[in-house]
Amino acid sequence: MLIDRYLPTFDETYIYEASVNATPDALYAAMKETNLRDPVIDVLFELRELPRNLARRWRGEPPPPSPSRVTFGEIAKQGPAWVVLQEEPGVELVIGTVGRFWQKDYGSRAIRSAEFIPFSEPGYAKVALSLAVRPAGDGSIFRYEARTATTDEVARRTFRRYWRVIGAGVGVVMRRVVRRIKHEAERSALQCT
């Protein structure tokens, strides 16, 4: 898998797979184009952002604009500081980000894709997401994997405390994202028949 080039070793990982009744091409297109905005996901992110939003409200600042669409095909343009690390069209897309995710503002560190592998500045975590499609019988398997690696022991301890708080929510987000993409791919496949 392409993700192995970017984070072959990691501190945490979460993997979710689903069988999809659609061709690999239809599934890959749905993976890149499906709007990932979802009421449950939005609530989870609002909870994550609550301290920051309360501080903004207290200072009289307006809330930041929220995009109407979030897609994996456009995520590198939508942030926070995501970059496309590599893509094998129709097979796998790997995106990554660097930050101090336990901070209110995620501590995002803008990097270029070529900087992801060698990045080792102390106090950070690197996240790589792999979205992979493979044929399976008359359909496909969709695999969503998230890996996180920290750059030093202090970041590792801090991230692990943070992960204990948000890990279950990350699982909910990933499962809902996979279900949305599966639904869209199967809906598109039905329209084409």
N, C-alpha and C positions, 0 to 999 in steps of 0.2 A: 504494500500500500504506500502511496505517496507520503502520507503523514509520517511514516517511519523515517523519512529523510530529514524531517524538521524537528520532531521530538521523539527520538528513539527510546529515550529514558524519560520518566516523568514521575511526579509525586502523586498525582490523582488522575483518574480517567473515569469516564462514564460512556457506556456504549448502549445504543438502542437500535434494534433492527426490526424490520417489518417486511412481510411478504406483500407484494403489490400485484394486482391483476392488471398489469400494463406492461408494454414493451420497455426495455431499458431506455430507448430513445425518448419515449413519452414520459417516463419517470424522471429522466434527467432534465428534460425541459420543465416539468412541473417543479422539480427541486429548485431550479434557478428562478422561476417566475411566480411561484405561489406567494401571495401576501401572507406574511407570518404574523400580522397583527391579529390578536385573539383576546377576547375579554379576560380570560383567566391569566394569560401571560401579562397583559397590561396591568392587572391588579398586582401581580407578583412584583413587577418592576416598580409600580407605584409604592409598594411597601419598602422595597430596597431604597428608593429615592426619598422616602418620607423625611428623614432628617434634613437632607439638602433642601427639599421643597419648603419645609417649615422655616428654615433659615432664610430662604428667599422671601417668603411671605412676611416674615418679621422685619426684613430690610425694605419691604415695599417693592421688591423686584417682581416682574411678571414671570410666570412659569415659562420654561423653554418651550419652543414649538415642538410638537410631536408629529412625526411624519405619518401621513395617511397610509403609506405602504412601506413595508420592510420586506425585502427579498434577498435571498442569497446571491442572486445575480447582480444586485446593486449594493450589497452590504459594504463593500470597500468604500463606496461614496457616501454612505450614511453614518458610519462611525459606530462605536467610539474607537477610532484609530485602527480599524480592521484593514488588513492588506491581503490581497490574493497572493498566496505563497506559490501555488502551482495548480494547474488544471490539466487534466487529460479529458478533453471533451467527451461526454457520453459515459465516462467511467468514474472519475473522482475529481472533486474540487476541494482544495485545502486552503483555508484562510487562517490568519493568525493575528494576534494582538499582544502587546506588552503593557503591563501596568502594575499598579499597586491596588488591586481590585477591592481590597478591604477598606480603602479610603472612601470617603463620601463621594468624591468625584472620579472614582475608579483609578486615579493616579495614572491615567493613560499616557503612554510614551509613544509619540509618533515615530514610526520606523518605516524604512523601505523593505521590501521583501528580501533583498540580499543581506540585510542587517539582522534578520530574525535568528538564523542559526548561530552566528557568533556572538549575539547579544549576551553579555554576562555581567552587566553593571549590578552591583550588590543592591539588594532590597526590592527586587522586582519578581514578577511571575510572568511566564510566557504561556499563552494559550494557543493551541492549534486545534482547529475543527476540521474533520474529514467528513465529507458527504460523498458516499460511494454507492454506485449502482452496479449490480451484476445480474446476468440472466439466471433464471431459475424456472425450468419447465416452460410453461406458456406465459409466465410473468417475469417478475424481477424481485430481487431483494434490495431493500434500501437500508444502508448502514450509516448511522450518524454517530461519530465518535468525537469526544472532546477530551483533550489531554492538557494537563497543566504541569509545568516544571518551574521550580523556583531557582533563583540565581545564587542563593546563599542560605545558611542555616536560619538566620533571623527571619528572612522572608518565608522560609518553609514553615517555621513554627507559627508565624502570623497567618499565613495562608491556611494552614490546617485548622486553626481556630475559626477563621472566617468560613471555611468549607463546612465545618460542623453546623453552622447556622444556616447556610444557604444551599447546602448540597441537595436536600430533598426538593427544594424549589427548582433547582437546575434540572433534576430528573423530571419534574412535572413539565417544565418548559420543553425539554427535549422530546418527551413523549407526545405532547400536543403538536409540536412542530412536525414530527414524523407523521402523525395522523392527518394533519392538514395537507401535507404534500401527497400522502397516499390517496386521500379522498380526491384531490384535484387530478392526480394522474389517472385514477380509475374513472373519474367523471369524463375526462377528455378521451380516454380509450373507448368508453361507451358511445360517445358522440361520433367517433370516427367509424364505428361499425354499422 
